[in-house]
Amino acid sequence: MFDANEYLSPSQAARALKVSEAAVRLWVKRGVLSAVRTAIGHLIPRQEVERLAEERRKRQQQGK
């Protein structure tokens, strides 16, 4: 069953990741983020956004 709370729009994902919506759309296109294509556009699983946020956080810590 589809649970809308488990998916984010590209704009919601962008806010959560603190990046532009264009960056999120590019990541979906390049396969960095998986997404479900719907009649109204892409929806990104919340777990994917959380995974990428954690990866970005770890990379930032390593760079310091």
C-alpha positions, 0 to 999 in steps of 0.5 A: 500500500502507498503511504504518502508519509514515506515519500517526499517531493523533490522540493521537500527533499531539497529542503531536508538536504539543504540543497536546491530542488535542481540538485535533487532532480539531477541526483534522481536523473543520475541515480544518486537518489532513487525515486518513483515516477508518478503522473505528477512527477517524482516522489523520493522515498524518505529513507533515500533522503535520510541515507543521502543526508547521512552520507553527506554528513559523514563526508563533511566530517571527514573533510574537517 
